[in-house]
């Protein structure tokens, strides 16, 4: 409720100033707003400004550092671009003896419903990018290993003489 009202009532006052809003009342007992407007679009716009929620995104722990980025720049960029209020990271404890379930990091985003939709898109893109990058790095290691094996196998001591004979 505090996020919807905003600091010193900024969000609720901004919603009241939207053209077409006639009445915007706060019911503190029910933790709800009553919005009356001239058009459906005006009411939707005010509702989007006041409706806050949370979104939890589960990320594999091996990918989480790539989503966070160096000094947190990547995750801060996602927060800034989406317009969400904050992000919280949780590492749930690992269950002993449960090797089947992958270890995850929970990213909990708080913001308006619209900003949470943006977060979902940006996080999906970042997660897919991190997975693709890791897969390409793995392919690169494998190809380098194969290439190294072929080079050293072709020039093995059995086939290549250590010294070449001199011709007079």
C-alpha positions as CSV (number, residue, x, y, z in Angstrom):
1,X,0.0,0.0,0.0
2,X,2.9,2.3,0.8
3,X,4.4,1.9,-2.6
4,X,1.0,2.8,-4.3
5,X,0.6,5.9,-2.3
6,X,4.3,6.9,-2.8
7,X,6.5,9.3,-0.9
8,X,4.4,12.1,0.5
9,X,1.4,10.9,-1.6
10,X,3.2,11.5,-4.9
11,X,1.8,8.5,-6.8
12,X,-1.7,8.9,-5.7
13,X,-1.6,12.7,-6.5
14,X,-0.1,11.9,-9.9
15,X,-2.9,9.4,-10.6
16,X,-5.5,12.1,-9.5
17,X,-4.0,14.5,-12.0
18,X,-4.5,12.2,-15.0
19,X,-6.9,13.8,-17.4
20,X,-10.3,12.1,-17.2
21,X,-10.1,11.0,-13.6
22,X,-13.1,12.2,-11.6
23,X,-12.6,10.5,-8.2
24,X,-9.8,8.5,-6.7
25,X,-10.5,7.4,-3.1
26,X,-8.3,5.3,-0.8
27,X,-9.9,2.7,1.4
28,X,-7.2,1.9,4.0
29,X,-9.3,-0.8,5.8
30,X,-9.5,-2.9,2.6
31,X,-6.2,-1.7,1.2
32,X,-7.8,-0.7,-2.1
33,X,-8.5,2.3,-4.3
34,X,-11.8,3.3,-5.9
35,X,-11.2,5.0,-9.2
36,X,-14.0,6.8,-11.2
37,X,-13.2,8.3,-14.5
38,X,-14.7,9.7,-17.7
39,X,-13.1,7.1,-19.9
40,X,-11.9,3.5,-19.5
41,X,-8.5,4.5,-20.7
42,X,-8.1,7.1,-18.0
43,X,-9.1,4.6,-15.3
44,X,-6.7,2.0,-16.7
45,X,-3.9,4.6,-16.7
46,X,-4.5,5.5,-13.1
47,X,-4.8,1.8,-12.1
48,X,-1.5,1.0,-13.8
49,X,0.1,3.8,-11.8
50,X,-1.2,2.5,-8.5
51,X,-1.1,-1.3,-8.9
52,X,2.1,-2.8,-7.5
53,X,3.2,-6.3,-7.2
54,X,6.2,-8.7,-7.0
55,X,7.7,-11.0,-9.6
56,X,10.0,-13.9,-8.7
57,X,12.4,-15.1,-11.4
58,X,14.4,-18.3,-10.7
59,X,17.8,-18.4,-12.3
60,X,20.4,-21.2,-12.2
61,X,23.3,-20.4,-9.9
62,X,25.8,-20.9,-12.6
63,X,24.1,-18.2,-14.8
64,X,23.2,-15.8,-12.0
65,X,26.6,-14.0,-12.0
66,X,26.1,-13.3,-15.7
67,X,22.7,-11.9,-15.1
68,X,23.9,-9.7,-12.2
69,X,27.0,-8.5,-14.2
70,X,30.2,-6.9,-13.0
71,X,29.5,-4.6,-10.0
72,X,25.8,-5.2,-10.6
73,X,25.6,-3.1,-13.7
74,X,23.6,-5.6,-15.8
75,X,20.8,-6.1,-13.2
76,X,20.8,-2.4,-12.4
77,X,20.3,-1.7,-16.2
78,X,17.3,-4.1,-16.1
79,X,15.8,-2.3,-13.1
80,X,16.4,1.1,-14.7
81,X,15.0,0.1,-18.2
82,X,11.9,-1.6,-16.7
83,X,11.0,1.1,-14.2
84,X,10.6,-1.3,-11.3
85,X,11.3,-0.1,-7.8
86,X,13.8,-2.7,-6.5
87,X,15.2,-6.1,-6.9
88,X,16.2,-8.6,-4.1
89,X,18.3,-11.7,-4.5
90,X,17.7,-14.8,-2.4
91,X,19.8,-18.0,-2.4
92,X,17.6,-20.6,-0.9
93,X,19.4,-23.3,1.1
94,X,20.3,-26.5,-0.7
95,X,18.4,-29.6,0.4
96,X,20.8,-32.3,1.5
97,X,20.7,-35.4,-0.6
98,X,18.7,-33.8,-3.4
99,X,21.1,-33.7,-6.2
100,X,18.4,-33.8,-8.9
101,X,17.1,-30.3,-8.4
102,X,19.3,-27.5,-9.8
103,X,20.6,-24.9,-7.5
104,X,18.8,-21.6,-8.1
105,X,19.0,-17.9,-7.2
106,X,15.7,-16.1,-6.8
107,X,15.4,-12.6,-8.2
108,X,12.4,-10.8,-6.6
109,X,11.4,-7.7,-8.4
110,X,9.0,-5.1,-7.0
111,X,7.1,-2.6,-9.2
112,X,4.0,-1.7,-11.1
113,X,2.3,-4.4,-13.1
114,X,3.6,-2.8,-16.3
115,X,7.2,-2.6,-15.1
116,X,7.0,-6.2,-14.0
117,X,6.0,-7.2,-17.6
118,X,9.1,-5.3,-18.8
119,X,11.3,-7.1,-16.2
120,X,10.0,-10.5,-17.4
121,X,10.9,-9.7,-21.0
122,X,14.4,-8.3,-20.1
123,X,15.2,-11.1,-17.7
124,X,14.2,-13.8,-20.3
125,X,16.4,-12.1,-22.9
126,X,19.3,-11.9,-20.4
127,X,19.0,-15.5,-19.3
128,X,18.8,-16.8,-22.8
129,X,21.9,-14.7,-23.7
130,X,23.8,-16.0,-20.7
131,X,22.9,-19.6,-21.6
132,X,23.9,-19.1,-25.3
133,X,27.2,-17.5,-24.2
134,X,28.0,-20.4,-21.9
135,X,27.2,-22.9,-24.7
136,X,29.4,-21.1,-27.2
137,X,32.2,-21.0,-24.6
138,X,31.8,-24.7,-24.1
139,X,31.9,-25.3,-27.9
140,X,35.0,-23.2,-28.2
141,X,36.8,-25.2,-25.5
142,X,35.8,-28.5,-27.2
143,X,37.0,-27.3,-30.7
144,X,40.2,-26.0,-29.2
145,X,40.8,-29.3,-27.5
146,X,40.1,-31.2,-30.8
147,X,42.4,-28.9,-32.7
148,X,45.2,-29.2,-30.1
149,X,44.8,-33.0,-30.2
150,X,45.1,-33.1,-34.0
151,X,48.1,-30.8,-34.1
152,X,50.1,-32.7,-31.4
153,X,49.0,-36.1,-32.8
154,X,50.2,-35.2,-36.3
155,X,53.6,-34.2,-35.0
156,X,54.2,-37.0,-32.6
157,X,57.8,-38.0,-31.9
158,X,57.3,-41.4,-33.7
159,X,56.6,-39.8,-37.0
160,X,58.8,-36.7,-36.8
161,X,62.5,-37.1,-36.4
162,X,64.1,-35.0,-33.7
163,X,67.1,-34.0,-36.0
164,X,67.1,-33.6,-39.7
165,X,70.1,-35.2,-41.5
166,X,72.6,-32.8,-43.1
167,X,73.2,-33.0,-46.8
168,X,76.7,-32.5,-48.1
